[in-house]
Amino acid sequence: MTTDQELLASLEAKCVLVKDRVKGCAMGFTPGLYLWGTGGVGKSWLVEKTLQDMRTPYVLTNSRLTGKGMFEL
């Protein structure tokens, strides 16, 4: 059986990975990040928090954005 500490360590490792990928995008090292998962687990919050901590300007959109719409941002 998995302990609470093991579950928290697993979550923290995943959060660190997402933060690193977001920072890579914000700094121009990679052109984008496709982040998916169950709704309500904090994906958007983590991305926004990371960008705010970096003081990086960003535009928040919903999940319904066409390719053309991306160029109009």
N, C-alpha and C positions, 0 to 999 in steps of 0.2 A: 504494500500500500504506500502511496505517495504522501509525504508529510507536507504540512503547510509551508515549511521553509524551502522544500524542494520546488513546490509550485511557484512560490514567490521568486526564487532564483531563476526559474525558467522564464517567467514573465519579464523580469528585469533584463535578462539577456536579450529577449526579443525586442524590448523597448530600446535598448542600447543600439541594436542593429538598425531599427527604424530611424532613430535619431541620426545615426551616422549616414544613412542613405539620404535623408532629408538635407542634412548639411552638405553632402556632396552635390546635390542638385542646386541648392542655394548658392554654392560657391562656384558653380559652373563646371564641375568635374564630370558630371553626367547629365544628359539632357532631360531625364525624367525618372519618375518612380511610379510603378503600378502597385498600389497597396490595396489589398482586398481582405475581406473577412466578415464575420458575423457582425451585424449592426449592433451598436450600443456598447462596444468594448473599449472605445477610446481612441480609435485610429485618428480621426479628425482632430480631436483634442491634442493628441501627442504631436501631430504635425504642426498645428497652429502654435502650440507652446514652444516647440523647438524654433520655429521661425521668429516668434516674438523674442525669445531669449537671445537670438542672434541679431535682433533689430533689423531683420530683413523685410523689405516691403513685399507684400503678397496680395493677391486677389482671391477672395473666397467665392467659389461657385458651387452649385449643387452637382449631383452626379449626372445630370443631363446636359452635356456639353458636346456639340458636334466638333469635328475637326476644324471646320470653317470658323466656328465660334471661338476656338482657342486663339486664332490669329486676330480676332477682334478685341481681345482683352486689353 
